[in-house]
Amino acid sequence: LTPDVPIEQITLTVNPAYRYGGKLTEEEQWTRFRQDTMKEFISYAVGCMFGRYALEKPGLILANQGETVDDYFTQIPDPSVPADDDNVIPILDGDWFTDDITGRFLEFLKITFGEEHFEENLKFIEVALGKDLRKYFLKNFYTDHVKTYKKRPIYWLFSSPKGSFNALIYMHRYRPDTVSVVLNDYLREFRTKLTSHKNHLEAVSINPSATQAERTKAIKEAERLKKIIDELNVWEHDILYPLATQRIEIDLDDGVKANYPKFGEALKKVPGLSA
């Protein structure tokens, strides 16, 4: 016997040599570790946004079917990061809503680690992720969540066919009117804002006082928005509105595998799980 133990055999998940092993160099192991740790931090932040967790109390807060935001405030009367009131958090390409997930995470970062080093901390997170934070939420967050929960996600992503509209919900807080909230308070509101912006761009495109470059840019952006609006119109008509009228009930005891497919093409497709 020898008292020496190779570092890759020290079975702690905070040990990159054990966690990743293989042929990665030590630097590559720590790069992976930083990236995964930041993803876990972001996941925890999203959990706080939904009321699954709270900074003021360890463990789960809302994790049972039928629990509401009122139950959350009973346990956490004065939260530093309040749970989202309607259980719908949009993930979009800009700050179209005050509860947009990127904006909420930035606020979470300020609260948890202070404003003094906010810019430095944000840069650290984005370097670890290898991309802009909003881009991570748009392109990678849900994929990572599904992977973490082994294709049994607890957060569900309502997503239009081309991903122009995305809204996240927490399945434990789902209610039969949740799809209607996504439809009326977010999808339709988003489309109204897009239409208003498109009309503004069309006005710029024919404004004689605008430069040729400004008019050309406005025309291209207006055309892009028109395609998005058309996509959302079809998705609402064919998928989301009919689904909202059904007021689907779910039973958490049946599990994600039984409940996720009930929402068909309204939810982001998960191979092996979606209908």
Secondary structure, 3 states (H helix, E strand, C coil): CCCCCCHHHCCCCCCHHHHCCCCCCHHHHHHHHHHHHHHHHHHHHHHHHHCCCECCECCCCCCCCCCCHHHHHHHCCCCCCCCCCCCCEECCCCCCCCCCHHHHHHHHHHHHHCCCCHHHHHHHHHHHHCCCHHHHHHHCHHHHHHHHCCCCCCEEEEECCCCCCEEEEEHHHCCCCHHHHHHHHHHHHHHHHHHHHHHHHHHHHCCCCCCHHHHHHHHHHHHHHHHHHHHHHHHHHHHHHHHHHHCCCCCHHHCHHHHHHHHHHHECCCCCCCC
